[in-house]
Amino acid sequence: MNADPRVMEFFVGTTPKERSREQASLMRDGLQRDGYGWFVLELRDEPGFAGVIAVADIGWDAPFEPRREVGWRLPVDRWGNGYATEGASAALRYVFNELSWHEVVAMTAASNERSQKVMRRLGMTRNPTDDFDHPSIPDGHPIRRHVLYRLRSAYVHALPG
Ligand SMILES: CC(C)(COP(=O)(O)OP(=O)(O)OC[C@H]1O[C@@H](n2cnc3c(N)ncnc32)[C@H](O)[C@@H]1OP(=O)(O)O)[C@@H](O)C(=O)NCCC(=O)NCCS
């Protein structure tokens, strides 16, 4: 998934398989330590890897609060079925209802319309004054400009699915 340029269109580059394995191991450690983080998405009738859904702490010096995000990444052959929205809904219900989180953000490149559609399907809202230039993306890079969407726990009952 991470080595596929279609999946990584709105990131600075693809990630080689070996590095993805290292990241997966760190994500597994994080889940065990915290009880939240980067979950593997599986389909009910078809066990196996179908992507990742994150409800995670933001580990860098982000220009917004709260530093907790929801995110998603699926292999191309899983797009277009509603899986990202369904998985993110379940993860958000979990952190709002079970872990008592009050608010989460989601961020992506301003040009990543497909991801912003997931945010809007979840009921997340964007205030353009929250838009920001991602500090780890080089100046002048086409995906540097990012949008920020928010969802508060009060809206947990309106999540789809
Ligand atoms: C962003 C990403 C997860 C979106 O995936 P997606 O499959 O479009 O999103 P969803 O799971 O919400 O699926 C919604 C689509 O499935 C369709 N769909 C088909 N059957 C459906 C069903 N039974 N229920 C719901 N939706 C269904 C919807 O109509 C919608 O299609 P549309 O957007 O063309 O109208 C995916 O493009 C991706 O992994 N991109 C690369 C990584 C990335 O950019 N991540 C975000 C960075 S922050």
The ligand as an SDF file (V2000), in Angstrom:
LIG
                    3D

 48 50  0  0  0  0  0  0  0  0999 V2000
   -8.9110    8.7500    1.3720 C   0  0  0  0  0  0  0  0  0  0  0  0
   -9.4430    7.3340    1.1210 C   0  0  0  0  0  0  0  0  0  0  0  0
   -9.3470    6.5060    2.3950 C   0  0  0  0  0  0  0  0  0  0  0  0
  -10.9100    7.4470    0.6780 C   0  0  0  0  0  0  0  0  0  0  0  0
  -11.3960    6.1870    0.3400 O   0  0  0  0  0  0  0  0  0  0  0  0
  -12.8910    6.0200   -0.2270 P   0  0  0  0  0  0  0  0  0  0  0  0
  -13.0800    4.5900   -0.5200 O   0  0  0  0  0  0  0  0  0  0  0  0
  -13.1220    7.0270   -1.3060 O   0  0  0  0  0  0  0  0  0  0  0  0
  -13.7800    6.4890    0.9990 O   0  0  0  0  0  0  0  0  0  0  0  0
  -14.9850    5.7220    1.7050 P   0  0  0  0  0  0  0  0  0  0  0  0
  -14.5260    4.4750    2.3090 O   0  0  0  0  0  0  0  0  0  0  0  0
  -15.6430    6.7170    2.5690 O   0  0  0  0  0  0  0  0  0  0  0  0
  -15.9100    5.3260    0.4810 O   0  0  0  0  0  0  0  0  0  0  0  0
  -16.8000    6.2570   -0.0580 C   0  0  0  0  0  0  0  0  0  0  0  0
  -17.0550    5.9240   -1.4990 C   0  0  0  0  0  0  0  0  0  0  0  0
  -17.5680    4.5930   -1.6040 O   0  0  0  0  0  0  0  0  0  0  0  0
  -18.8260    4.6390   -2.2970 C   0  0  0  0  0  0  0  0  0  0  0  0
  -19.6320    3.4880   -1.8450 N   0  0  0  0  0  0  0  0  0  0  0  0
  -19.8820    2.3990   -2.6200 C   0  0  0  0  0  0  0  0  0  0  0  0
  -20.6010    1.5130   -1.9110 N   0  0  0  0  0  0  0  0  0  0  0  0
  -20.8320    2.0510   -0.6900 C   0  0  0  0  0  0  0  0  0  0  0  0
  -21.5320    1.6150    0.4530 C   0  0  0  0  0  0  0  0  0  0  0  0
  -22.1360    0.4200    0.4920 N   0  0  0  0  0  0  0  0  0  0  0  0
  -21.5440    2.4130    1.5460 N   0  0  0  0  0  0  0  0  0  0  0  0
  -20.9380    3.6030    1.5270 C   0  0  0  0  0  0  0  0  0  0  0  0
  -20.2580    4.0840    0.4350 N   0  0  0  0  0  0  0  0  0  0  0  0
  -20.2070    3.2980   -0.6510 C   0  0  0  0  0  0  0  0  0  0  0  0
  -19.3550    6.0060   -1.9920 C   0  0  0  0  0  0  0  0  0  0  0  0
  -20.3230    6.4170   -2.9480 O   0  0  0  0  0  0  0  0  0  0  0  0
  -18.1010    6.8420   -2.0950 C   0  0  0  0  0  0  0  0  0  0  0  0
  -17.7340    7.0400   -3.4250 O   0  0  0  0  0  0  0  0  0  0  0  0
  -17.5990    8.5630   -4.0090 P   0  0  0  0  0  0  0  0  0  0  0  0
  -16.6320    9.2930   -3.1170 O   0  0  0  0  0  0  0  0  0  0  0  0
  -17.0780    8.3410   -5.3920 O   0  0  0  0  0  0  0  0  0  0  0  0
  -18.9530    9.1400   -3.9120 O   0  0  0  0  0  0  0  0  0  0  0  0
   -8.6150    6.6250    0.0090 C   0  0  0  0  0  0  0  0  0  0  0  0
   -8.7440    7.3570   -1.1770 O   0  0  0  0  0  0  0  0  0  0  0  0
   -7.1390    6.4920    0.3470 C   0  0  0  0  0  0  0  0  0  0  0  0
   -6.7200    5.5790    1.0520 O   0  0  0  0  0  0  0  0  0  0  0  0
   -6.3310    7.4480   -0.1790 N   0  0  0  0  0  0  0  0  0  0  0  0
   -4.8930    7.4030   -0.0130 C   0  0  0  0  0  0  0  0  0  0  0  0
   -4.4430    7.7670    1.3840 C   0  0  0  0  0  0  0  0  0  0  0  0
   -4.8980    9.1420    1.7980 C   0  0  0  0  0  0  0  0  0  0  0  0
   -4.8890   10.0790    1.0100 O   0  0  0  0  0  0  0  0  0  0  0  0
   -5.2640    9.2170    3.0750 N   0  0  0  0  0  0  0  0  0  0  0  0
   -5.6740   10.4480    3.6730 C   0  0  0  0  0  0  0  0  0  0  0  0
   -4.5370   11.2690    3.9990 C   0  0  0  0  0  0  0  0  0  0  0  0
   -4.8940   12.3070    5.3390 S   0  0  0  0  0  0  0  0  0  0  0  0
  1  2  1  0
  2  3  1  0
  2  4  1  0
  2 36  1  0
  4  5  1  0
  5  6  1  0
  6  7  2  0
  6  8  1  0
  6  9  1  0
  9 10  1  0
 10 11  2  0
 10 12  1  0
 10 13  1  0
 13 14  1  0
 14 15  1  0
 15 16  1  0
 15 30  1  0
 16 17  1  0
 17 18  1  0
 17 28  1  0
 18 19  1  0
 18 27  1  0
 19 20  2  0
 20 21  1  0
 21 22  1  0
 21 27  2  0
 22 23  1  0
 22 24  2  0
 24 25  1  0
 25 26  2  0
 26 27  1  0
 28 29  1  0
 28 30  1  0
 30 31  1  0
 31 32  1  0
 32 33  2  0
 32 34  1  0
 32 35  1  0
 36 37  1  0
 36 38  1  0
 38 39  2  0
 38 40  1  0
 40 41  1  0
 41 42  1  0
 42 43  1  0
 43 44  2  0
 43 45  1  0
 45 46  1  0
 46 47  1  0
 47 48  1  0
M  END
$$$$
